Amino acid sequence: MNIDISNLKQYMTSNYSSTLDTFENISRDNQGNAVVSSSSQAYNFDTIVRLIFPAHKCPKSADALLIKDEIYFIEFKSGKNNSRL
C-alpha cells in the first residue's frame, strides 16, 4: 500500500493538530519526568488513540507519530544507568 505523505500531513493537520506537542512533553513518564529534552514536535499518538477508541478498548500505542519524508512511530523508554557495566 502506498501512502501519499503530503495527504497524510494534510489529514493530520486537519484532524489532529491539537495533539502536536514537543518530544519533551510527549516523552514524560507517569511521574512527569521527561525522557528527552527537545523542542522538536510530533503528534502525541497516545492521545490520538485515546480520541479514537473508548477507554475500555484502547489498544497499546506508540508515544509519538513523526511525519517527514517517511512515517516514524516513536516509543520513549526510560531506564537506569548502570555504571558497573
Backbone torsions as a table, in degrees:
resi	resn	phi	psi	omega
1	MET	NA	129.1	176.9
2	ASN	-94.4	134.0	176.9
3	ILE	-115.5	127.2	176.8
4	ASP	-81.4	110.5	-175.8
5	ILE	-57.8	-40.7	-178.4
6	SER	-65.2	-37.1	176.5
7	ASN	-67.3	-39.0	178.1
8	LEU	-64.7	-43.8	177.6
9	LYS	-58.9	-43.8	179.9
10	GLN	-64.4	-43.2	179.0
11	TYR	-61.8	-46.0	-178.7
12	MET	-65.0	-40.8	178.3
13	THR	-63.4	-42.0	-178.8
14	SER	-69.4	-33.8	-171.1
15	ASN	-108.9	-25.2	-172.1
16	TYR	-135.5	25.3	-179.2
17	SER	-60.5	-26.9	179.4
18	SER	-68.2	-15.0	-179.8
19	THR	-93.6	-1.3	176.0
20	LEU	-65.8	131.6	-179.7
21	ASP	-154.5	171.0	179.4
22	THR	-77.7	154.7	174.4
23	PHE	-56.4	-38.1	-179.1
24	GLU	-58.7	-47.9	-179.2
25	ASN	-70.1	-40.4	-179.7
26	ILE	-65.0	-31.5	-175.2
27	SER	-83.0	-1.0	-177.4
28	ARG	-63.9	137.2	177.5
29	ASP	-84.6	-175.3	-177.5
30	ASN	-63.8	-20.7	178.0
31	GLN	-91.5	-0.9	178.7
32	GLY	88.5	6.8	179.7
33	ASN	-85.5	129.5	178.9
34	ALA	-78.8	136.7	177.5
35	VAL	-81.1	-33.1	178.3
36	VAL	-128.9	156.5	175.5
37	SER	-115.4	100.0	-177.3
38	SER	-155.5	138.7	176.5
39	SER	-93.3	1.2	174.7
40	SER	-60.3	147.3	-175.2
41	GLN	-112.4	151.2	174.2
42	ALA	-150.9	173.1	174.7
43	TYR	-82.1	136.4	176.1
44	ASN	-77.6	97.7	-173.2
45	PHE	-70.0	-31.6	174.2
46	ASP	-57.7	-42.4	179.3
47	THR	-65.9	-42.2	178.9
48	ILE	-60.2	-45.5	179.7
49	VAL	-61.7	-41.0	179.0
50	ARG	-67.1	-28.3	176.5
51	LEU	-72.5	-30.4	-175.6
52	ILE	-86.8	-41.5	-173.2
53	PHE	-105.5	145.8	172.7
54	PRO	-65.7	151.2	-174.3
55	ALA	-53.3	-40.6	-176.5
56	HIS	-76.2	-8.7	179.0
57	LYS	-124.4	18.9	-175.9
58	CYS	-73.8	119.3	-179.9
59	PRO	-77.6	165.0	171.9
60	LYS	-65.9	149.3	-178.4
61	SER	-149.0	163.2	172.4
62	ALA	-68.4	159.9	-179.8
63	ASP	-74.9	-40.3	-172.3
64	ALA	-136.7	153.4	173.0
65	LEU	-122.6	119.0	179.9
66	LEU	-114.8	126.7	-178.9
67	ILE	-117.2	112.6	175.0
68	LYS	-122.3	-128.2	172.2
69	ASP	-74.4	-17.1	176.1
70	GLU	-132.7	171.8	-179.9
71	ILE	-105.1	129.2	-178.8
72	TYR	-123.4	129.1	168.9
73	PHE	-101.6	128.9	-173.2
74	ILE	-119.7	133.4	175.0
75	GLU	-119.1	120.3	178.9
76	PHE	-89.4	135.8	179.9
77	LYS	-128.6	138.1	172.9
78	SER	-107.6	157.6	-179.9
79	GLY	-163.1	171.7	179.2
80	LYS	-93.2	144.1	175.3
81	ASN	-90.3	114.5	179.9
82	ASN	-97.7	101.0	-175.5
83	SER	-72.2	-5.8	180.0
84	ARG	-82.9	-7.3	-178.0
85	LEU	-72.6	NA	NA
